[in-house]
Amino acid sequence: MRRLAGLLVVPLLLLSTAACGDDKASDSVSKNGFPAITAGAKFGEKPTLAKGEGDPPKELKIDVISEGGGAKLKNGEAVQVNYLGQAWDSTKPFDNSFDRKQPFGLILGAGMVIPGWEQGLVGQKVGSRVQLVVPPELGYGEQGQGQDIKPNATLVFVVDVVSGKAVPKSPKGTAVAQDNFDLPKVGANTDGKAPKVTVPKSDPPKKLVSNYIIESDGETLKESDTVVVNYEAYVWKGEKKFDSTYDTGKVAMFPLAQITVKGLKNGLVGKKVGSRVLLVIPPDQAFGGAAQQTIPANSTLVWSVDILTKM
């Protein structure tokens, strides 16, 4: 079973596809072996980095430029950061989140980012600005990434830790009666295991369905929120599972505004954090007439989504 994350969300540039930046940095004296920040030195400001001097370090280097007053980050937490990335021997950033006005979200320790980030961010306090120098074996190694990250490149990042919070293992709330026999039935278990999903043999509905299975008293989701979810996803016809975070053991995290499956976004906006939701998504709000991996063209999709937290 292949994860469909790349089809569900507009890909961000960090650690997936490198992006060209501007060439405003200038050579400057490095600080303690770290390329100097020549402008935008404060937390929240877009930094400008000088080119690294001499040979880059062989090991991961971490410099806490300014320490925040928040809690220390732990593996398994949902984290949001702003960042700028640049190769050691370059004056041109290959990516940054500051220009997008949208912090980058990740689950720390879940393998969503390069190892240099995983190791460098654990234990940092929320509100901190950290500079990381990442050797190739903790970055993109021999293969590089795109046109701007060359093979065996040492990378330099300035990272602002915007937020971090623990992720609940399951939804919490009141089970809602499922009395429409024409809709799928979803288990209301709260033990952290995947709920059982049973799809009826009848024809699917023509319009989007978004119903609570477990309704919490949490905050209502807005389109501007980033969500952390567990889900089971099926094709209605044949009750064929095509994706599951439970099967991988890793939750998903994405900004609602960047979800490309219209029915998934529309079905979650307005729902409460901590709830389990049944979504039945008709083809015109899913992938339409285009087949996607194991999903046939014109498929109605069935999702059970646990809204674990939001950022």
Salt bridges, closest charged atoms under 4 A:
ASP22 OD2 - LYS24 NZ 3.35
ASP22 OD2 - LYS46 NZ 3.92
GLU67 OE1 - LYS125 NZ 3.72
ASP95 OD1 - ARG100 NH1 3.10
ASP99 OD2 - LYS46 NZ 3.10
ASP160 OD1 - ARG129 NE 2.59
GLU215 OE2 - LYS272 NZ 3.01
GLU219 OE1 - LYS310 NZ 3.71
GLU223 OE2 - LYS265 NZ 3.51
ASP225 OD1 - LYS222 NZ 3.72
ASP225 OD1 - LYS310 NZ 3.60
GLU232 OE1 - LYS241 NZ 3.00
ASP243 OD1 - ARG3 NE 3.11
ASP247 OD2 - LYS241 NZ 3.34
ASP306 OD1 - ARG276 NE 2.57
